[in-house]
Amino acid sequence: MGSNVAYGNEAVVLCHCGLQVELITLWTADNSGRRFQACPNYKEFFDKGNV
């Protein structure tokens, strides 16, 4: 992902597009509880073929 910015005691992670990334938790059988960060626009980027 992009860069970190500190606000108070919490670090905010920004995507390369400038938006704050979201913390996603998977609840599938193979990855139950796995957490990762994703841009709020990740579906839009992949739909347009911008990988």
C-alpha positions as CSV (number, residue, x, y, z in Angstrom):
1,M,0.0,0.0,0.0
2,G,1.0,3.7,0.2
3,S,2.1,5.7,3.2
4,N,1.6,6.1,6.9
5,V,0.3,9.3,8.5
6,A,0.1,9.7,12.3
7,Y,-3.0,11.3,13.9
8,G,-2.7,11.3,17.7
9,N,-1.7,7.8,18.8
10,E,-3.1,6.0,15.7
11,A,-1.3,5.6,12.4
12,V,-3.5,6.0,9.3
13,V,-2.4,4.0,6.3
14,L,-3.0,5.7,2.9
15,C,-3.3,3.9,-0.4
16,H,-1.3,5.2,-3.4
17,C,-4.5,6.9,-4.6
18,G,-4.6,8.9,-1.4
19,L,-7.6,7.2,0.3
20,Q,-7.4,5.7,3.8
21,V,-7.2,1.9,3.5
22,E,-9.8,-0.3,5.1
23,L,-9.1,-3.2,7.5
24,I,-10.8,-6.2,6.1
25,T,-11.4,-9.5,8.0
26,L,-12.0,-12.7,6.0
27,W,-14.5,-15.3,7.3
28,T,-14.0,-18.1,4.8
29,A,-13.3,-21.7,5.9
30,D,-9.7,-21.5,4.8
31,N,-8.9,-18.0,6.1
32,S,-11.2,-17.4,9.0
33,G,-10.1,-14.3,10.9
34,R,-7.4,-13.3,8.5
35,R,-7.0,-9.5,8.4
36,F,-5.6,-7.4,5.6
37,Q,-5.7,-3.8,4.4
38,A,-7.4,-2.8,1.1
39,C,-8.1,0.4,-0.7
40,P,-11.8,1.3,-0.7
41,N,-11.5,1.5,-4.6
42,Y,-10.0,-2.0,-5.0
43,K,-13.0,-3.4,-6.9
44,E,-13.1,-0.3,-9.2
45,F,-9.4,-0.7,-10.1
46,F,-9.7,-4.4,-10.9
47,D,-12.9,-3.9,-12.9
48,K,-11.1,-1.4,-15.1
49,G,-8.0,-3.5,-15.5
50,N,-5.7,-1.1,-13.6
51,V,-3.5,-3.6,-11.9
